[in-house]
Amino acid sequence: MRYSKIIVILVFSILCTSCTTYFHNRVSIPKKWDDFYVYKNEKMTDTIKLKFPGDYKFKADKNEYIYFKNRQITKLLKQRIKQKPTEQFLFCYTNMPIYINLLGFYYEDLILSEVEKNYSGVSDFEKKNNGIVYYYNFEEFQVMDAYTKWDKGVLRFISIDNPQRNNKYELETGMFFTYNAHLWE
């Protein structure tokens, strides 16, 4: 009897961890493309407002322009920051191979100085007024990992480039910062 309980718990644990998906979005979609995409959570006192060009998609279809697998994001999230994200609020991509996939996470009770300690080996980074951005390779991807102070923690934006084409990566991440400069002020 005791072994059967252990087996049931083990099977349930495996099923729960294997069902993790990062292809969801919790921001409200505006009626006009130039309005803010908004995310509000009861744990946060501030509302997250984001801007994107009109060609971004916020619902994951089975699509060749989604470059990563769930297991890769799970590994990437744990690679440097051991704290589990409080929640994911953003996933988006476009239907063009030259653009990025972008994910957004909120970490309550995480501070930027702790983030910086975990990236000590990454030499390509850029300090912002209210955050820091790291550029590095992960598996076959070029990654931009951007952190900004937010509410009682930090927001983390992970940008993943198409591993088959990397000529637009800097332009696309630059556009993200231009559209959303208010997050780093």
Number of C-alpha atoms within 10 A of each C-alpha: 5 6 8 9 10 11 11 10 12 11 11 12 11 10 11 9 11 11 10 12 12 19 17 15 19 17 18 13 14 12 9 9 14 12 14 19 18 16 18 15 12 7 10 15 11 13 13 18 16 18 19 18 12 11 11 18 16 19 12 15 10 7 10 10 18 22 16 17 11 14 15 11 17 15 11 15 17 12 12 14 17 10 12 13 18 14 14 19 21 21 24 20 23 19 14 13 18 17 23 30 20 23 22 22 20 25 22 19 12 19 17 16 9 10 17 18 11 13 14 9 8 12 10 10 15 11 12 15 10 15 23 19 18 18 16 13 12 13 9 12 18 18 23 23 19 23 29 22 21 24 17 16 18 23 26 23 21 24 25 26 29 23 15 11 12 15 12 15 20 13 10 16 19 12 15 17 14 12 16 16 13 11 19 17 11
